[in-house]
Amino acid sequence: MFNYHSYNIDEQSDHWRCANRLCKVSATTKDGLAKLNGKEQRNSNTPPSVDDISDILLEGEFIVCQDGKSCFLLFDSKDDHRIIGFDSDACLNILSKSSTWHVDGTFKSAPGCYKQVFTIHAWFMDQIFI
């Protein structure tokens, strides 16, 4: 999730920061396009990469939010064309209150066993949430 941070007059672009303050990722938007400015560092709890969707194990800390209580795994089709959805209760609440949604599909950041990552972004309280 990104929060609006500032506007760069010289570059005519908006600057966004990751809502998680420990995260070092930021984004810049200009002319309707977005660019990530940094990458979040992998930590020792990050699961290993997998080459086959059947090798993905979603359990424990990987299916709950950072508070350790709220569900983060929204759905898992568990079939040959496995689709996994993640969301928090807070983000679902924001989506339900937003009058405008933006969707995006990216191929670059998709894990090796997937072709695409699909995201839904919502405008709420003059900020965009991912």
C-alpha positions, 0 to 999 in steps of 0.5 A: 500500500502506498501513501501520497507524499509530494509533488515534484514541480520540476519533473511534474510527477507525484511521489508515493511512499510505502505505507509500511514505514520499515519498507524502503520502496517508493513510487513515482507517477507521471502521465498515468504511468508508475515507476518503483524507485526502490526494492524491498529487501528480502528477509530471512522469513521470505519463503524460497522461490518455487518453479511449480504452483503446486509447491507453494505452501500457504500457512502460518505467518504467510496467510495472516497480516503483520498483526498476526491475527487478521487474515491475509489470504483471501482465496486459493483456487488450489487447482491446475490454474492456481489463482491466489488472492491476498487482501487485508480486512482494512484494504477490503474496507477501503475498496468497499468505500472507494468510488474509483478502482484502478487495476493493473497487471504486471508481468515483470514482478510475477514469480517464476511459476506465474505469468502475471500479478494483478492488482487492484488500487482504490482512491480513498480520502485523496490517496491511492491504496494498493 
